Amino acid sequence: MTRWVSCLVGGLLIAATGLTWAAAPAEVKIDNFTFSPAPLRVKQGEAVTWVNQDDEPHSVVSDTGLFRSGALDTGNSYTFKFDKPGTYHVFCSLHPRMTATIVVE
């Protein structure tokens, strides 16, 4: 109970001072030969982490060549920080029919 109260008080102090916790990277799950969620909306400067939860290796590649992961085995991840607003199209180079869109606002 004491730990819960400490967390509550800490959260109230942060809220009162206007400070915010740093957001964790947005996560895209790779499973069953799909990217999910797709499309994904993030804010400028946010990072996106793709996590392969499939039994097959996959990759994450920007169609403009901006970023390219290596082959991601089951449980592996890849993170990219989106510094500029825009619409980014990604695909798996091992399975090109796997596509997704990241919208950076």
DSSP file (Angstrom, degrees, kcal/mol; ACC not computed):
  #  RESIDUE AA STRUCTURE BP1 BP2  ACC     N-H-->O    O-->H-N    N-H-->O    O-->H-N    TCO  KAPPA ALPHA  PHI   PSI    X-CA   Y-CA   Z-CA
    1    1 A M     >        0   0    0      0, 0.0     4,-2.2     0, 0.0     5,-0.2   0.000 360.0 360.0 360.0 -38.5    0.0    0.0    0.0
    2    2 A T  H  >  +     0   0    0      1,-0.2     4,-2.4     2,-0.2     5,-0.2   0.901 360.0  51.4 -62.6 -41.0    2.8    2.4    0.8
    3    3 A R  H  > S+     0   0    0      1,-0.2     4,-2.3     2,-0.2    -1,-0.2   0.910 109.5  50.7 -62.1 -42.0    4.4    1.9   -2.7
    4    4 A W  H  > S+     0   0    0      1,-0.2     4,-2.4     2,-0.2    -2,-0.2   0.911 110.4  48.9 -61.8 -43.5    1.0    2.7   -4.3
    5    5 A V  H  X S+     0   0    0     -4,-2.2     4,-2.9     2,-0.2     5,-0.2   0.908 110.0  52.0 -63.7 -42.3    0.6    5.9   -2.2
    6    6 A S  H  X S+     0   0    0     -4,-2.4     4,-2.7     1,-0.2    -2,-0.2   0.911 110.9  47.7 -60.6 -42.4    4.2    7.0   -3.1
    7    7 A C  H  X S+     0   0    0     -4,-2.3     4,-2.5     2,-0.2    -1,-0.2   0.911 112.6  49.0 -64.8 -41.8    3.4    6.5   -6.8
    8    8 A L  H  X S+     0   0    0     -4,-2.4     4,-2.2     2,-0.2    -2,-0.2   0.935 113.5  45.4 -63.0 -47.5    0.1    8.4   -6.5
    9    9 A V  H  X S+     0   0    0     -4,-2.9     4,-2.5     2,-0.2    -2,-0.2   0.916 113.0  50.9 -63.9 -42.9    1.8   11.3   -4.7
   10   10 A G  H  X S+     0   0    0     -4,-2.7     4,-2.2    -5,-0.2    -1,-0.2   0.908 110.6  49.3 -60.3 -41.7    4.6   11.3   -7.2
   11   11 A G  H  X S+     0   0    0     -4,-2.5     4,-2.4     1,-0.2    -1,-0.2   0.886 110.6  49.9 -64.7 -39.4    2.2   11.4  -10.0
   12   12 A L  H  X S+     0   0    0     -4,-2.2     4,-2.4     2,-0.2    -2,-0.2   0.891 109.8  51.0 -66.6 -39.5    0.2   14.3   -8.4
   13   13 A L  H  X S+     0   0    0     -4,-2.5     4,-1.7     2,-0.2     6,-0.2   0.910 111.3  47.7 -63.8 -41.9    3.4   16.3   -7.9
   14   14 A I  H  X>S+     0   0    0     -4,-2.2     5,-1.3     1,-0.2     4,-1.0   0.928 112.4  49.2 -64.6 -44.0    4.4   15.8  -11.5
   15   15 A A  H ><5S+     0   0    0     -4,-2.4     3,-0.5     1,-0.2    -2,-0.2   0.896 110.3  51.8 -61.3 -39.8    0.9   16.8  -12.7
   16   16 A A  H 3<5S+     0   0    0     -4,-2.4    -1,-0.2     1,-0.2    -2,-0.2   0.825 111.1  46.5 -68.5 -31.1    1.1   19.9  -10.5
   17   17 A T  H 3<5S-     0   0    0     -4,-1.7    -1,-0.2    -5,-0.2    -2,-0.2   0.579 110.4-119.4 -88.5  -8.7    4.4   21.1  -11.9
   18   18 A G  T <<5 +     0   0    0     -4,-1.0    -3,-0.2    -3,-0.5     2,-0.1   0.523  65.7 140.2  84.7   4.1    3.4   20.5  -15.5
   19   19 A L      < -     0   0    0     -5,-1.3     2,-0.3    -6,-0.2    -1,-0.3  -0.470  35.3-156.0 -77.6 153.8    6.1   17.9  -16.1
   20   20 A T        -     0   0    0     -2,-0.1     2,-0.2    -3,-0.1     3,-0.0  -0.944  19.2-109.2-129.5 153.7    5.4   14.9  -18.2
   21   21 A W        -     0   0    0     -2,-0.3     2,-0.2     1,-0.1     0, 0.0  -0.523  43.3-102.6 -73.5 145.8    6.9   11.4  -18.5
   22   22 A A        -     0   0    0     -2,-0.2     2,-0.2     1,-0.1    -1,-0.1  -0.534  42.0-117.4 -67.6 134.0    8.8   10.7  -21.7
   23   23 A A        -     0   0    0     -2,-0.2     3,-0.1     1,-0.1    -1,-0.1  -0.481  22.6-119.4 -75.1 142.0    6.7    8.6  -23.9
   24   24 A A        -     0   0    0     -2,-0.2    -1,-0.1     1,-0.1     3,-0.1  -0.437  46.0 -83.3 -71.7 154.3    7.8    5.1  -24.8
   25   25 A P        -     0   0    0      0, 0.0    23,-0.2     0, 0.0    -1,-0.1  -0.272  49.5-103.6 -57.3 145.1    8.4    4.5  -28.5
   26   26 A A  E     -a   48   0A   0     21,-2.1    23,-3.4    -3,-0.1     2,-0.5  -0.451  41.8-138.3 -64.6 144.9    5.3    3.6  -30.5
   27   27 A E  E     -a   49   0A   0     21,-0.2     2,-0.5    -2,-0.1    23,-0.2  -0.924  17.1-165.4-118.4 134.0    5.3   -0.1  -31.2
   28   28 A V  E     -a   50   0A   0     21,-3.0    23,-2.6    -2,-0.5     2,-0.4  -0.968  17.5-143.4-112.5 126.1    4.4   -2.0  -34.3
   29   29 A K  E     -aB  51  36A   0      7,-3.4     7,-2.3    -2,-0.5     2,-0.6  -0.746   4.3-154.2 -90.0 132.7    3.8   -5.7  -34.0
   30   30 A I  E     +aB  52  35A   0     21,-2.9    23,-3.2    -2,-0.4    24,-0.4  -0.940  38.0 138.7-105.1 114.3    4.9   -7.9  -36.8
   31   31 A D  E >   + B   0  34A   0      3,-1.9     3,-0.9    -2,-0.6    23,-0.1  -0.982  58.5   9.8-157.7 143.3    2.8  -11.1  -36.8
   32   32 A N  T 3  S-     0   0    0     -2,-0.3     3,-0.1     1,-0.3    -1,-0.1   0.859 128.6 -59.3  54.5  38.6    1.1  -13.3  -39.3
   33   33 A F  T 3  S+     0   0    0      1,-0.2     2,-0.3    23,-0.1    -1,-0.3   0.824 116.1 104.8  60.5  35.9    2.8  -11.5  -42.1
   34   34 A T  E <   -B   31   0A   0     -3,-0.9    -3,-1.9    64,-0.1     2,-0.5  -0.973  66.8-130.7-139.7 157.0    1.3   -8.1  -41.2
   35   35 A F  E     -B   30   0A   0     64,-0.4    -5,-0.2    -2,-0.3    64,-0.1  -0.919  37.3-133.6-100.5 131.4    2.4   -4.9  -39.5
   36   36 A S  E    S+B   29   0A   0     -7,-2.3    -7,-3.4    -2,-0.5     2,-0.1  -0.985  80.6  29.1-142.7 129.6   -0.1   -3.8  -36.8
   37   37 A P  S    S-     0   0    0      0, 0.0    -1,-0.2     0, 0.0     3,-0.1   0.496  86.1-161.9 -79.5 154.2   -1.3   -1.2  -36.3
   38   38 A A  S    S+     0   0    0      1,-0.3     2,-0.2    -2,-0.1    64,-0.1  -0.917  73.5  31.7-147.9 121.2   -1.2    0.1  -39.8
   39   39 A P  S    S-     0   0    0      0, 0.0     2,-0.4     0, 0.0    -1,-0.3   0.554  84.8-169.2 -75.3 163.0   -1.5    2.9  -40.4
   40   40 A L  E     -d  102   0B   0     61,-2.2    63,-3.2    -2,-0.2     2,-0.5  -0.973   8.5-152.9-120.4 135.2    0.2    4.3  -37.4
   41   41 A R  E     +d  103   0B   0     -2,-0.4     2,-0.3    61,-0.2    63,-0.2  -0.929  22.5 164.5-109.5 130.9    0.2    8.0  -36.4
   42   42 A V  E     -d  104   0B   0     61,-2.6    63,-2.7    -2,-0.5     2,-0.2  -0.900  35.3-105.2-136.2 166.4    3.0    9.5  -34.3
   43   43 A K    >   -     0   0    0     -2,-0.3     3,-2.2    61,-0.2    39,-0.2  -0.628  49.1 -84.6 -91.1 153.1    4.2   13.0  -33.5
   44   44 A Q  T 3  S+     0   0    0      1,-0.3    39,-0.2    -2,-0.2    -1,-0.1  -0.290 117.8  26.7 -53.3 134.2    7.4   14.5  -35.0
   45   45 A G  T 3  S+     0   0    0     37,-3.6    -1,-0.3     1,-0.3    38,-0.2   0.308  92.8 127.4  91.5  -8.1   10.4   13.4  -33.1
   46   46 A E    <   -     0   0    0     -3,-2.2    36,-2.9    36,-0.4    -1,-0.3  -0.497  53.4-132.8 -80.8 151.7    8.9   10.1  -31.9
   47   47 A A  E     - C   0  81A   0     34,-0.3   -21,-2.1    -2,-0.2     2,-0.4  -0.766  11.5-151.8 -99.5 149.6   10.5    6.8  -32.3
   48   48 A V  E     -aC  26  80A   0     32,-2.8    32,-2.2    -2,-0.3     2,-0.5  -0.984   5.9-159.3-120.5 133.1    8.7    3.7  -33.7
   49   49 A T  E     -aC  27  79A   0    -23,-3.4   -21,-3.0    -2,-0.4     2,-0.5  -0.960   2.5-157.0-114.2 125.9    9.8    0.2  -32.7
   50   50 A W  E     -aC  28  78A   0     28,-3.0    28,-2.0    -2,-0.5     2,-0.5  -0.879  10.2-165.0 -98.3 130.5    8.9   -2.8  -34.8
   51   51 A V  E     -aC  29  77A   0    -23,-2.6   -21,-2.9    -2,-0.5     2,-0.8  -0.971  15.1-137.6-121.1 122.1    8.9   -6.1  -32.9
   52   52 A N  E     +a   30   0A   0     24,-2.6    23,-3.4    -2,-0.5    24,-0.2  -0.689  33.0 161.3 -82.0 111.6    8.9   -9.4  -34.8
   53   53 A Q        +     0   0    0    -23,-3.2   -22,-0.2    -2,-0.8    -1,-0.2   0.199  45.8 103.3-109.6  11.5    6.4  -11.7  -33.1
   54   54 A D  S    S-     0   0    0    -24,-0.4    21,-0.1     2,-0.2     4,-0.1  -0.481  79.3-123.2 -90.2 163.3    6.1  -14.0  -36.1
   55   55 A D  S    S+     0   0    0     -2,-0.2    19,-0.2    19,-0.1    -1,-0.1   0.517  94.5  68.2 -82.0  -5.7    7.8  -17.4  -36.6
   56   56 A E  S    S-     0   0    0     17,-0.1    -2,-0.2     1,-0.0     2,-0.1  -0.817  92.7-103.9-111.3 151.2    9.4  -16.1  -39.8
   57   57 A P        +     0   0    0      0, 0.0     2,-0.3     0, 0.0    16,-0.2  -0.465  43.4 178.2 -70.3 148.6   12.2  -13.5  -40.2
   58   58 A H  B     -H   72   0C   0     14,-1.7    14,-4.0    -2,-0.1     2,-0.3  -0.912  14.8-149.0-141.3 167.9   11.0  -10.1  -41.4
   59   59 A S        -     0   0    0     -2,-0.3     2,-0.5    12,-0.2    12,-0.1  -0.885  11.6-134.8-133.8 168.6   12.6   -6.7  -42.2
   60   60 A V        +     0   0    0     10,-0.3     9,-2.6    -2,-0.3     2,-0.4  -0.981  30.6 172.3-128.1 117.3   11.4   -3.0  -42.0
   61   61 A V  E     -FE  68  91B   0     30,-2.2    30,-2.0    -2,-0.5     2,-0.3  -0.986  29.7-132.4-132.3 133.3   12.4   -0.9  -45.0
   62   62 A S  E >   - E   0  90B   0      5,-2.6     3,-1.5    -2,-0.4    28,-0.2  -0.651  19.8-133.9 -78.0 137.3   11.4    2.6  -46.0
   63   63 A D  T 3  S+     0   0    0     26,-2.6    -1,-0.1    -2,-0.3    27,-0.1   0.661 107.6  50.6 -68.8 -12.5   10.3    2.8  -49.7
   64   64 A T  T 3  S-     0   0    0     25,-0.3    -1,-0.3     3,-0.1    26,-0.1   0.434 117.5-111.1 -99.8  -1.3   12.6    5.9  -50.1
   65   65 A G  S <  S+     0   0    0     -3,-1.5    -2,-0.1     2,-0.2     3,-0.1   0.585  77.6 132.3  83.5  10.2   15.6    4.3  -48.5
   66   66 A L  S    S+     0   0    0      1,-0.2     2,-0.3    -5,-0.0    -3,-0.0   0.873  78.2   1.4 -63.4 -38.3   15.5    6.4  -45.4
   67   67 A F        -     0   0    0     13,-0.0    -5,-2.6     2,-0.0     2,-0.3  -0.984  60.4-175.9-148.7 157.7   15.9    3.4  -43.1
   68   68 A R  B     -F   61   0B   0     -2,-0.3    -7,-0.2    -7,-0.2     2,-0.1  -0.887  11.4-153.8-157.1 119.8   16.4   -0.3  -43.5
   69   69 A S        -     0   0    0     -9,-2.6     3,-0.1    -2,-0.3     2,-0.1  -0.463  23.4-117.3 -83.7 164.6   16.6   -3.0  -40.8
   70   70 A G        -     0   0    0      1,-0.2   -10,-0.3    -2,-0.1     2,-0.3  -0.230  60.2 -56.3 -80.2-173.9   18.4   -6.2  -41.2
   71   71 A A        -     0   0    0    -12,-0.1     2,-0.7    -2,-0.1   -12,-0.2  -0.534  57.3-146.4 -66.9 128.9   16.4   -9.5  -41.0
   72   72 A L  B     -H   58   0C   0    -14,-4.0   -14,-1.7    -2,-0.3     3,-0.1  -0.886  10.2-155.5-102.5 113.6   14.6   -9.6  -37.7
   73   73 A D    >   -     0   0    0     -2,-0.7     3,-2.5   -16,-0.2   -21,-0.3  -0.290  47.9 -58.7 -75.9 171.3   14.2  -13.0  -36.2
   74   74 A T  T 3  S+     0   0    0      1,-0.3   -21,-0.2   -19,-0.2    -1,-0.2  -0.286 129.7  15.2 -53.1 127.1   11.4  -13.9  -33.8
   75   75 A G  T 3  S+     0   0    0    -23,-3.4    -1,-0.3     1,-0.3     2,-0.1   0.249  98.7 120.9  90.0 -12.0   11.7  -11.6  -30.8
   76   76 A N    <   -     0   0    0     -3,-2.5   -24,-2.6   -24,-0.2    -1,-0.3  -0.470  43.3-162.3 -82.2 157.7   14.1   -9.1  -32.4
   77   77 A S  E     -C   51   0A   0    -26,-0.2     2,-0.3    -2,-0.1   -26,-0.2  -0.911  13.5-155.5-137.7 164.6   13.2   -5.4  -32.9
   78   78 A Y  E     -C   50   0A   0    -28,-2.0   -28,-3.0    -2,-0.3     2,-0.4  -0.996  11.4-160.8-140.6 136.4   14.2   -2.4  -34.9
   79   79 A T  E     +C   49   0A   0     -2,-0.3     2,-0.4   -30,-0.2   -30,-0.2  -0.961   9.0 178.9-124.3 138.8   13.7    1.3  -33.9
   80   80 A F  E     -C   48   0A   0    -32,-2.2   -32,-2.8    -2,-0.4     2,-0.5  -0.999  21.0-139.2-136.5 136.2   13.7    4.4  -36.0
   81   81 A K  E     -C   47   0A   0     -2,-0.4     2,-0.9   -34,-0.3   -34,-0.3  -0.841  13.3-144.4 -96.9 126.3   13.1    8.0  -34.9
   82   82 A F        +     0   0    0    -36,-2.9   -37,-3.6    -2,-0.5   -36,-0.4  -0.800  24.3 171.3 -93.6 104.7   11.0   10.2  -37.2
   83   83 A D        +     0   0    0     -2,-0.9    -1,-0.2   -39,-0.2   -39,-0.1   0.659  60.8  53.7 -88.0 -18.1   12.4   13.7  -37.1
   84   84 A K  S    S-     0   0    0    -40,-0.1    20,-0.1   -39,-0.0   -39,-0.1  -0.938  84.0-115.2-123.2 141.1   10.3   15.2  -40.0
   85   85 A P        +     0   0    0      0, 0.0     2,-0.3     0, 0.0    20,-0.2  -0.321  63.7  91.7 -66.4 154.9    6.5   15.2  -40.5
   86   86 A G  E    S- G   0 104B   0     18,-2.2    18,-3.4     2,-0.1     2,-0.5  -0.897  75.7 -67.4 150.7-176.9    5.2   13.3  -43.5
   87   87 A T  E     - G   0 103B   0     -2,-0.3     2,-0.4    16,-0.2    16,-0.2  -0.944  43.9-165.9-110.5 124.7    3.8   10.0  -44.7
   88   88 A Y  E     - G   0 102B   0     14,-3.2    14,-3.1    -2,-0.5     2,-0.5  -0.930   6.5-153.9-116.5 131.4    6.2    7.1  -44.7
   89   89 A H  E     - G   0 101B   0     -2,-0.4   -26,-2.6    12,-0.2   -25,-0.3  -0.893  16.7-175.9-106.3 131.7    5.6    3.9  -46.5
   90   90 A V  E     +EG  62 100B   0     10,-2.7    10,-2.1    -2,-0.5     2,-0.3  -0.872   5.9 174.9-125.2 158.4    7.4    0.7  -45.2
   91   91 A F  E     -EG  61  99B   0    -30,-2.0   -30,-2.2    -2,-0.3     2,-0.6  -0.954  36.5-103.5-151.3 168.3    7.6   -2.9  -46.4
   92   92 A C        -     0   0    0      6,-1.5     3,-0.4     3,-0.6     6,-0.3  -0.886  22.0-153.0 -96.7 121.8    9.3   -6.1  -45.6
   93   93 A S  S    S+     0   0    0     -2,-0.6    -1,-0.1     1,-0.2   -33,-0.1   0.742  97.5  51.3 -69.0 -20.6   12.1   -6.8  -48.1
   94   94 A L  S    S+     0   0    0      1,-0.3    -1,-0.2   -35,-0.1   -36,-0.1   0.737 126.7  23.0 -84.2 -24.3   11.7  -10.5  -47.5
   95   95 A H  S >  S-     0   0    0     -3,-0.4     3,-2.9     3,-0.1    -3,-0.6  -0.653  73.1-174.0-140.6  77.2    7.9  -10.4  -48.1
   96   96 A P  T 3  S+     0   0    0      0, 0.0    -3,-0.1     0, 0.0    -1,-0.1   0.626  78.2  70.3 -57.9 -15.8    7.2   -7.3  -50.2
   97   97 A R  T 3  S+     0   0    0     -6,-0.1     2,-0.8     2,-0.0    -4,-0.1   0.673  79.0  91.7 -74.1 -13.5    3.4   -7.7  -50.0
   98   98 A M    <   +     0   0    0     -3,-2.9    -6,-1.5    -6,-0.3     2,-0.3  -0.731  60.7 160.1 -80.6 111.9    3.8   -6.7  -46.3
   99   99 A T  E     + G   0  91B   0     -2,-0.8   -64,-0.4    -8,-0.2     2,-0.3  -0.913  16.7 172.8-133.6 159.4    3.3   -3.0  -46.3
  100  100 A A  E     - G   0  90B   0    -10,-2.1   -10,-2.7    -2,-0.3     2,-0.4  -0.974  21.8-131.3-157.5 164.9    2.4   -0.3  -43.8
  101  101 A T  E     - G   0  89B   0     -2,-0.3   -61,-2.2   -12,-0.2     2,-0.5  -0.983   8.8-162.2-126.1 135.7    2.1    3.5  -43.5
  102  102 A I  E     -dG  40  88B   0    -14,-3.1   -14,-3.2    -2,-0.4     2,-0.6  -0.981   9.0-159.9-114.5 123.4    3.5    5.7  -40.7
  103  103 A V  E     -dG  41  87B   0    -63,-3.2   -61,-2.6    -2,-0.5     2,-0.6  -0.922   4.6-163.1-106.3 120.0    2.0    9.2  -40.6
  104  104 A V  E      dG  42  86B   0    -18,-3.4   -18,-2.2    -2,-0.6   -61,-0.2  -0.909 360.0 360.0-107.2 120.5    4.2   11.7  -38.7
  105  105 A E              0   0    0    -63,-2.7   -62,-0.2    -2,-0.6    -1,-0.1   0.399 360.0 360.0-104.7 360.0    2.4   14.9  -37.6
